[in-house]
Amino acid sequence: METLSPKEFFEKVLPKKFNPAKAAGIDVIVQVNLVNSVQANWVVTIKDQKLFAKEGTTASPTLTLKMAERDFLDLVNRKISAEKAFFTGKVQFKGNIALALKLREAGFL
């Protein structure tokens, strides 16, 4: 089933996709900023193998992702890979790339 909005992804899809076993030792705050979106900013915290997502911003994220809502939905619906999104400039990324890859293994994007 296709995810239709960022809110649906962060509140319903991501908690089901998240794999706590793969998140051992990860302590991260991810700021997701979506351009051209009503639901523009999300903060995802992973700590102690638990995931929390909420609308808003944080002053000190570990990682920051910025992309258009359309591209974000293509990414979460598997119409584009994370690598392709990154290398084609569809996503602007700030932070530790190795940590971002661990997050992907844990089910985040």
Backbone as CSV, one residue per row, in Angstrom:
resi,resn,N_x,N_y,N_z,CA_x,CA_y,CA_z,C_x,C_y,C_z
1,MET,0.838,-1.184,0.000,0.000,0.000,0.000,0.885,1.251,0.000
2,GLU,0.541,2.203,-0.817,1.373,3.395,-0.963,1.128,4.405,0.158
3,THR,2.219,4.957,0.674,2.135,6.006,1.689,1.787,7.310,0.974
4,LEU,0.761,8.001,1.450,0.258,9.176,0.748,0.700,10.505,1.334
5,SER,1.207,10.489,2.574,1.618,11.759,3.183,2.771,11.521,4.158
6,PRO,3.565,12.578,4.421,4.624,12.445,5.424,4.058,12.037,6.787
7,LYS,2.926,12.611,7.164,2.319,12.301,8.464,2.016,10.803,8.568
8,GLU,1.434,10.245,7.516,1.132,8.811,7.504,2.422,7.994,7.640
9,PHE,3.470,8.405,6.922,4.733,7.679,7.008,5.296,7.707,8.423
10,PHE,5.429,8.905,9.000,6.085,9.023,10.310,5.254,8.448,11.452
11,GLU,3.927,8.535,11.355,3.094,8.074,12.465,2.629,6.630,12.346
12,LYS,2.494,6.104,11.112,1.948,4.754,10.956,2.925,3.771,10.323
13,VAL,3.580,4.180,9.235,4.435,3.258,8.485,5.777,3.036,9.187
14,LEU,6.457,4.122,9.534,7.787,4.006,10.136,7.804,3.165,11.414
15,PRO,6.863,3.352,12.349,6.889,2.507,13.556,6.783,1.012,13.242
16,LYS,6.079,0.643,12.169,5.955,-0.769,11.786,7.213,-1.272,11.089
17,LYS,7.871,-0.401,10.294,9.081,-0.782,9.563,10.299,-0.872,10.471
18,PHE,10.287,-0.094,11.545,11.444,0.013,12.434,11.798,-1.339,13.035
19,ASN,13.085,-1.684,12.977,13.570,-2.951,13.516,14.487,-2.660,14.715
20,PRO,13.962,-2.759,15.950,14.757,-2.434,17.139,16.052,-3.231,17.244
21,ALA,16.031,-4.487,16.802,17.234,-5.324,16.890,18.389,-4.733,16.082
22,LYS,18.074,-4.072,14.972,19.114,-3.477,14.128,19.524,-2.088,14.625
23,ALA,18.851,-1.587,15.663,19.127,-0.246,16.172,19.957,-0.259,17.452
24,ALA,20.500,-1.406,17.804,21.316,-1.497,19.016,22.505,-0.548,18.911
25,GLY,22.700,0.263,19.940,23.828,1.193,19.975,23.623,2.487,19.211
26,ILE,22.479,2.643,18.557,22.214,3.884,17.817,21.535,4.886,18.743
27,ASP,22.083,6.066,18.791,21.516,7.170,19.567,21.573,8.379,18.640
28,VAL,20.442,8.725,18.033,20.447,9.732,16.984,19.165,10.556,16.993
29,ILE,19.306,11.812,16.580,18.152,12.683,16.357,18.243,13.130,14.904
30,VAL,17.234,12.773,14.119,17.216,13.110,12.701,16.183,14.201,12.463
31,GLN,16.630,15.292,11.851,15.730,16.372,11.458,15.414,16.166,9.981
32,VAL,14.139,15.991,9.662,13.707,15.851,8.277,12.940,17.110,7.909
33,ASN,13.450,17.836,6.917,12.807,19.063,6.446,12.295,18.824,5.035
34,LEU,10.987,18.948,4.871,10.378,18.726,3.565,9.984,20.065,2.951
35,VAL,10.438,20.263,1.737,10.160,21.498,1.005,8.846,21.305,0.250
36,ASN,8.087,22.374,0.099,6.793,22.314,-0.602,5.826,21.356,0.084
37,SER,5.747,21.454,1.397,4.902,20.546,2.164,4.194,21.279,3.291
38,VAL,2.966,20.873,3.544,2.238,21.419,4.695,2.819,20.824,5.978
39,GLN,3.161,19.531,5.922,3.744,18.829,7.070,5.253,18.839,6.890
40,ALA,5.853,20.012,7.027,7.203,20.251,6.526,8.348,19.727,7.381
41,ASN,8.216,19.688,8.682,9.357,19.344,9.526,9.012,18.217,10.490
42,TRP,9.929,17.248,10.552,9.742,16.104,11.435,11.040,15.824,12.164
43,VAL,10.922,15.386,13.407,12.077,14.983,14.201,11.889,13.509,14.552
44,VAL,12.891,12.704,14.201,12.856,11.276,14.521,14.016,11.003,15.476
45,THR,13.689,10.469,16.632,14.698,10.138,17.634,14.756,8.620,17.778
46,ILE,15.968,8.086,17.721,16.178,6.665,17.978,17.176,6.566,19.118
47,LYS,16.728,5.944,20.203,17.566,5.804,21.395,17.083,4.584,22.159
48,ASP,18.019,3.817,22.711,17.683,2.622,23.479,16.775,1.676,22.679
49,GLN,17.044,1.561,21.381,16.307,0.683,20.472,14.817,1.030,20.378
50,LYS,14.494,2.300,20.620,13.121,2.783,20.485,13.106,3.953,19.512
51,LEU,12.003,4.092,18.793,11.850,5.152,17.804,10.698,6.065,18.200
52,PHE,10.936,7.366,18.115,9.899,8.364,18.369,9.926,9.349,17.210
53,ALA,8.763,9.657,16.646,8.680,10.627,15.550,7.625,11.658,15.919
54,LYS,7.942,12.928,15.661,6.978,13.994,15.939,7.184,15.127,14.947
55,GLU,6.113,15.851,14.701,6.203,17.017,13.836,6.954,18.110,14.577
56,GLY,7.810,18.855,13.861,8.512,19.964,14.482,9.978,20.005,14.108
57,THR,10.723,20.771,14.880,12.158,20.924,14.632,12.909,20.753,15.947
58,THR,14.197,20.521,15.817,15.074,20.415,16.976,16.295,21.293,16.735
59,ALA,16.834,21.843,17.798,17.974,22.765,17.678,19.281,22.041,17.369
60,SER,19.391,20.775,17.791,20.680,20.101,17.612,20.524,18.673,17.094
61,PRO,20.147,18.514,15.810,20.031,17.169,15.259,21.395,16.530,15.007
62,THR,21.437,15.214,15.047,22.645,14.472,14.703,22.777,14.411,13.181
63,LEU,21.639,14.210,12.505,21.574,14.155,11.052,20.454,15.066,10.565
64,THR,20.628,15.656,9.384,19.583,16.473,8.782,19.369,16.024,7.342
65,LEU,18.113,15.821,6.983,17.730,15.490,5.613,16.782,16.569,5.119
66,LYS,17.030,17.071,3.913,16.154,18.085,3.336,15.824,17.659,1.916
67,MET,14.522,17.606,1.616,14.107,17.205,0.276,12.675,17.647,0.014
68,ALA,12.290,17.629,-1.249,10.919,17.957,-1.621,9.990,16.839,-1.152
69,GLU,8.778,17.213,-0.775,7.819,16.210,-0.308,7.600,15.137,-1.370
70,ARG,7.478,15.520,-2.621,7.256,14.569,-3.715,8.386,13.535,-3.765
71,ASP,9.635,13.997,-3.651,10.784,13.087,-3.667,10.802,12.198,-2.422
72,PHE,10.423,12.765,-1.283,10.357,11.996,-0.036,9.354,10.852,-0.185
73,LEU,8.180,11.153,-0.730,7.170,10.111,-0.905,7.633,9.064,-1.916
74,ASP,8.338,9.485,-2.978,8.913,8.521,-3.924,9.911,7.611,-3.205
75,LEU,10.684,8.187,-2.300,11.684,7.426,-1.556,11.024,6.400,-0.630
76,VAL,10.061,6.825,0.173,9.434,5.903,1.130,8.546,4.876,0.433
77,ASN,8.086,5.183,-0.781,7.282,4.233,-1.553,8.132,3.384,-2.496
78,ARG,9.457,3.495,-2.349,10.417,2.685,-3.108,10.378,2.944,-4.618
79,LYS,9.993,4.153,-5.015,10.035,4.515,-6.434,11.422,5.037,-6.807
80,ILE,12.205,5.395,-5.773,13.576,5.849,-5.964,14.388,5.331,-4.777
81,SER,15.623,4.929,-5.017,16.455,4.427,-3.918,17.084,5.595,-3.167
82,ALA,17.485,5.338,-1.934,18.153,6.371,-1.135,19.438,6.820,-1.826
83,GLU,20.170,5.873,-2.415,21.420,6.210,-3.105,21.152,7.127,-4.286
84,LYS,20.142,6.769,-5.083,19.826,7.579,-6.261,19.366,8.978,-5.832
85,ALA,18.549,9.047,-4.788,18.076,10.346,-4.288,19.255,11.210,-3.862
86,PHE,20.230,10.591,-3.202,21.402,11.322,-2.724,22.274,11.775,-3.895
87,PHE,22.590,10.847,-4.787,23.528,11.157,-5.865,22.942,12.045,-6.955
88,THR,21.607,12.127,-7.040,20.996,13.019,-8.024,20.615,14.364,-7.406
89,GLY,20.976,14.551,-6.136,20.717,15.836,-5.489,19.293,16.027,-5.010
90,LYS,18.492,14.967,-5.012,17.106,15.087,-4.547,17.025,15.216,-3.030
91,VAL,18.072,14.768,-2.352,18.111,14.893,-0.897,19.401,15.608,-0.511
92,GLN,19.270,16.580,0.364,20.441,17.247,0.936,20.642,16.627,2.314
93,PHE,21.865,16.174,2.547,22.171,15.418,3.754,23.292,16.110,4.516
94,LYS,23.137,16.170,5.828,24.185,16.734,6.674,24.365,15.798,7.861
95,GLY,25.592,15.329,8.076,25.852,14.436,9.202,26.725,13.263,8.797
96,ASN,26.748,12.245,9.623,27.600,11.074,9.457,26.935,10.060,8.529
97,ILE,27.522,9.843,7.354,26.938,8.939,6.358,26.885,7.498,6.868
98,ALA,27.879,7.057,7.637,27.883,5.691,8.184,26.692,5.496,9.128
99,LEU,26.387,6.513,9.922,25.239,6.454,10.823,23.947,6.390,10.006
100,ALA,23.873,7.148,8.945,22.690,7.130,8.091,22.463,5.735,7.498
101,LEU,23.533,5.051,7.121,23.403,3.700,6.580,22.910,2.722,7.644
102,LYS,23.353,2.903,8.893,22.858,2.060,9.995,21.358,2.281,10.192
103,LEU,20.929,3.534,10.055,19.509,3.839,10.215,18.685,3.119,9.160
104,ARG,19.218,3.070,7.948,18.502,2.406,6.869,18.326,0.921,7.194
105,GLU,19.368,0.307,7.743,19.275,-1.110,8.132,18.201,-1.312,9.200
106,ALA,18.009,-0.297,10.044,17.023,-0.390,11.123,15.602,-0.085,10.636
107,GLY,15.462,0.251,9.343,14.129,0.468,8.782,13.774,1.911,8.535
108,PHE,14.697,2.830,8.815,14.417,4.248,8.573,14.869,4.605,7.169
109,LEU,13.936,4.846,6.277,14.179,5.136,4.854,14.934,4.028,4.174
